[in-house]
Amino acid sequence: MSLVRSQTERGVATLTLDSPSNRNALSTALIEELLAALAAAEADDTVRVVVLTHTGPVFCSGADLKETAEAFGKGKPPINRVGEVLAAIWESGKPVVARVAGPARAGGLGLIAAADLAVCTVDATFAFSEVRIGVIPAVISATVLPRLSPRAAAELFLTGDTFGGARAAEVGLVTAAVDAGSLDATVDAYVAALVRGAPGALAGTKRLLRRRKADTFRDDVAELTELSVGYFGSAEGFEGIVAYREKRAPNWIPDGA
């Protein structure tokens, strides 16, 4: 039985965590299937946006603790591969949108933070629960800490307290928190906006958002100017400018989008 379902339609690959019996915990099997689905979406030129969603009431409960306990002293626990998933989402050349219709804990928050955009329901709950079971949120901090202010990170990491959707949006863990009835419409609106962006420009913008600045302002401006000139002179840039002047949709927008 598949633990991650994948469906592609009109330029959007929807990856669904489908292991509700263990609250979509990050087991080794689920991690392997999710990595394969992410790699397939990345390699598919028809895919423009990836949506990460779930079945059941829980988005993701974090690392599979049952498998972790069974692996203790015998083999590698699933947390050993969580970083691979975070990297696959974070480094994807295509925008990733997390659709969160229920609680997330520990490693599940790492997935949400790795996504470029995340929308949750206001009644979804979250917690960095690691300290309460004697571990630390180490690997997920790679994606979470860039999203949170230092004060919020200290509070939430150290206390392990549960917080709701509105607080998740306030501290930057998610992009927006909405009523359950508005969740799909909000995700669809973000997706509709994303597929209008040129594929190369979207990938380049993701890299821009995460680039390290040069040592001096002038060096930084010089690097950024070179980037701008390159994109303005690209095939996508030419097509976008011509399409704008001709008042038509550029050729990269998927049919039906």
C-alpha positions as CSV (number, residue, x, y, z in Angstrom):
1,M,0.0,0.0,0.0
2,S,1.3,3.4,-1.0
3,L,2.1,5.8,1.9
4,V,2.5,8.8,-0.5
5,R,0.1,9.4,-3.3
6,S,1.1,11.6,-6.3
7,Q,-1.2,13.2,-8.8
8,T,-0.3,15.8,-11.5
9,E,-2.8,18.0,-13.2
10,R,-2.5,21.3,-15.0
11,G,1.1,21.8,-13.9
12,V,0.5,21.0,-10.3
13,A,1.9,17.9,-8.6
14,T,-0.1,17.1,-5.4
15,L,1.8,14.8,-3.0
16,T,-0.4,13.4,-0.3
17,L,0.9,11.8,2.9
18,D,-1.4,8.8,3.2
19,S,-0.5,7.0,6.4
20,P,-3.3,8.1,8.7
21,S,-3.0,5.0,10.9
22,N,0.2,6.4,12.4
23,R,-0.7,10.0,12.0
24,N,1.4,10.3,8.9
25,A,4.6,9.8,10.9
26,L,7.9,9.9,9.1
27,S,8.7,6.2,8.9
28,T,11.5,5.0,6.7
29,A,9.0,3.7,4.2
30,L,7.1,7.0,4.0
31,I,10.4,9.0,3.7
32,E,11.6,6.8,0.8
33,E,8.2,7.2,-1.0
34,L,8.2,11.0,-0.4
35,L,11.7,11.3,-1.7
36,A,10.8,9.4,-4.8
37,A,7.7,11.5,-5.4
38,L,9.6,14.7,-4.9
39,A,12.3,13.6,-7.3
40,A,9.7,12.6,-9.9
41,A,8.0,16.0,-9.6
42,E,11.4,17.8,-9.9
43,A,12.3,15.8,-13.1
44,D,8.9,16.3,-14.7
45,D,9.0,19.4,-17.0
46,T,5.2,19.6,-16.9
47,V,5.2,20.1,-13.2
48,R,5.4,23.8,-12.2
49,V,4.3,23.7,-8.5
50,V,4.3,21.0,-5.8
51,V,1.5,20.9,-3.2
52,L,2.3,18.8,-0.1
53,T,-0.9,17.7,1.7
54,H,-2.3,14.8,3.8
55,T,-5.1,12.4,4.5
56,G,-6.6,11.9,7.9
57,P,-6.9,14.5,10.7
58,V,-3.1,14.9,11.3
59,F,-0.7,16.5,8.8
60,C,2.4,14.8,10.2
61,S,3.3,13.7,13.8
62,G,7.0,13.7,13.3
63,A,9.4,10.8,13.2
64,D,7.9,7.4,13.7
65,L,8.6,6.7,17.3
66,K,7.6,3.1,17.2
67,E,10.1,2.4,14.4
68,T,12.6,4.5,16.3
69,A,12.2,2.4,19.5
70,E,12.6,-0.8,17.5
71,A,15.7,0.5,15.8
72,F,17.4,1.5,19.1
73,G,20.8,-0.3,19.2
74,K,20.0,-2.3,16.1
75,G,19.9,-0.1,13.1
76,K,19.3,3.4,11.8
77,P,16.1,5.2,13.0
78,P,14.0,7.1,10.5
79,I,15.3,10.5,11.9
80,N,18.5,9.6,10.1
81,R,16.8,10.3,6.7
82,V,14.6,13.2,7.6
83,G,17.3,15.7,6.5
84,E,17.1,14.2,3.0
85,V,13.4,15.1,2.8
86,L,14.0,18.6,4.1
87,A,16.8,19.2,1.6
88,A,14.7,17.8,-1.3
89,I,11.9,20.3,-0.5
90,W,14.1,23.2,0.4
91,E,16.3,22.8,-2.7
92,S,13.5,22.0,-5.1
93,G,13.7,24.3,-8.2
94,K,9.9,24.4,-8.1
95,P,7.8,26.2,-5.5
96,V,6.4,23.9,-2.8
97,V,3.2,24.7,-1.0
98,A,2.3,22.9,2.2
99,R,-1.5,22.4,2.8
100,V,-2.0,21.8,6.5
101,A,-5.5,20.8,7.6
102,G,-4.5,19.4,11.0
103,P,-1.9,19.1,13.7
104,A,1.8,18.8,13.1
105,R,4.5,18.0,15.6
106,A,8.3,17.9,15.6
107,G,9.6,16.7,12.2
108,G,6.2,17.6,10.6
109,L,7.1,21.2,11.4
110,G,10.3,20.8,9.6
111,L,8.4,19.8,6.4
112,I,6.2,22.8,6.7
113,A,9.1,25.2,7.2
114,A,10.9,23.7,4.3
115,A,8.0,24.5,1.9
116,D,8.2,27.9,0.2
117,L,4.6,28.7,1.2
118,A,2.4,27.1,3.8
119,V,-1.3,27.5,4.6
120,C,-2.9,26.0,7.7
121,T,-6.3,26.1,9.3
122,V,-6.6,28.3,12.4
123,D,-7.6,25.3,14.5
124,A,-4.5,23.3,13.5
125,T,-2.0,22.9,16.4
126,F,1.8,22.7,16.4
127,A,4.5,21.9,18.9
128,F,8.2,21.4,18.9
129,S,7.8,18.4,21.3
130,E,11.3,17.1,21.1
131,V,12.5,18.3,24.6
132,R,9.5,16.5,26.2
133,I,10.8,13.1,25.0
134,G,14.4,13.8,25.8
135,V,15.7,14.8,22.4
136,I,16.3,18.1,20.5
137,P,14.9,19.6,17.3
138,A,18.3,19.4,15.6
139,V,17.8,18.4,12.0
140,I,14.5,20.4,11.6
141,S,16.2,23.5,12.8
142,A,17.9,23.8,9.4
143,T,14.5,24.8,7.9
144,V,12.7,26.1,10.9
145,L,15.2,28.6,12.3
146,P,15.3,30.7,9.1
147,R,11.6,31.2,9.4
148,L,11.3,32.1,13.1
149,S,12.6,35.1,15.1
150,P,15.2,34.1,17.7
151,R,12.9,34.9,20.6
152,A,10.0,32.8,19.1
153,A,12.4,29.9,18.4
154,A,13.8,30.0,21.9
155,E,10.3,30.0,23.4
156,L,8.8,27.3,21.2
157,F,11.9,25.0,21.1
158,L,12.6,25.1,24.9
159,T,9.0,24.9,26.2
160,G,7.6,22.4,23.8
161,D,4.3,24.2,24.2
162,T,1.4,23.7,21.8
163,F,0.4,26.7,19.7
164,G,-2.3,27.3,17.1
165,G,-2.6,28.4,13.5
166,A,-2.7,32.1,14.2
167,R,0.5,32.0,16.3
168,A,2.1,29.9,13.6
169,A,1.4,32.6,11.1
170,E,2.5,35.3,13.5
171,V,5.9,33.8,14.1
172,G,6.5,32.9,10.4
173,L,6.1,29.1,10.5
174,V,3.3,29.4,8.0
175,T,2.3,31.9,5.4
176,A,-1.3,32.1,6.3
177,A,-3.8,30.6,8.8
178,V,-7.4,30.5,7.5
179,D,-10.8,29.0,8.4
180,A,-11.1,25.3,7.4
181,G,-13.7,26.2,4.8
182,S,-11.2,28.6,3.1
183,L,-8.2,26.3,3.2
184,D,-8.5,24.9,-0.3
185,A,-9.4,28.2,-1.9
186,T,-6.4,29.9,-0.3
187,V,-4.0,27.1,-1.5
188,D,-5.6,27.2,-5.0
189,A,-5.1,31.0,-5.1
190,Y,-1.4,30.7,-4.3
191,V,-1.0,27.9,-6.8
192,A,-2.7,29.9,-9.5
193,A,-0.3,32.8,-8.9
194,L,2.7,30.5,-8.9
195,V,2.0,28.8,-12.2
196,R,2.1,32.2,-13.9
197,G,5.7,32.6,-13.1
198,A,8.4,31.4,-15.6
199,P,10.0,28.1,-14.4
200,G,13.5,29.4,-14.7
201,A,12.7,32.6,-13.0
202,L,10.9,30.8,-10.1
203,A,13.9,28.6,-9.6
204,G,16.2,31.6,-9.7
205,T,14.1,33.6,-7.3
206,K,14.2,30.7,-4.8
207,R,18.0,30.8,-5.0
208,L,17.9,34.6,-4.7
209,L,15.9,34.3,-1.5
210,R,18.5,32.1,0.1
211,R,21.8,33.5,-1.3
212,R,24.5,34.8,0.9
213,K,25.3,38.4,0.5
214,A,28.7,39.5,-0.8
215,D,31.1,41.1,1.7
216,T,30.5,44.7,0.6
217,F,27.4,46.5,-0.6
218,R,29.1,47.3,-4.0
219,D,30.1,43.7,-4.5
220,D,26.6,42.6,-3.6
221,V,25.0,45.0,-6.1
222,A,27.5,43.9,-8.8
223,E,26.6,40.3,-8.3
224,L,22.9,41.1,-8.3
225,T,23.2,43.3,-11.4
226,E,24.9,40.4,-13.2
227,L,22.0,38.2,-12.3
228,S,19.4,40.7,-13.5
229,V,21.2,41.2,-16.8
230,G,21.3,37.5,-17.3
231,Y,17.6,37.0,-16.7
232,F,16.6,39.9,-18.8
233,G,18.7,38.5,-21.6
234,S,17.3,35.0,-21.3
235,A,14.8,33.3,-23.6
236,E,12.2,33.4,-20.7
237,G,12.9,37.1,-20.2
238,F,12.5,37.8,-23.9
239,E,9.2,35.8,-24.1
240,G,7.9,37.5,-21.0
241,I,8.5,41.0,-22.2
242,V,7.1,40.3,-25.7
243,A,4.0,38.7,-24.1
244,Y,3.5,41.7,-21.9
245,R,3.7,44.1,-24.8
246,E,1.4,41.9,-26.9
247,K,-1.1,41.6,-24.0
248,R,-1.1,37.8,-24.1
249,A,-0.2,35.0,-21.8
250,P,3.5,33.9,-22.0
251,N,4.1,30.4,-23.4
252,W,5.1,28.9,-20.1
253,I,1.6,29.0,-18.5
254,P,0.1,25.5,-18.5
255,D,-3.1,24.9,-20.5
256,G,-6.2,25.4,-18.4
257,A,-4.3,27.3,-15.7
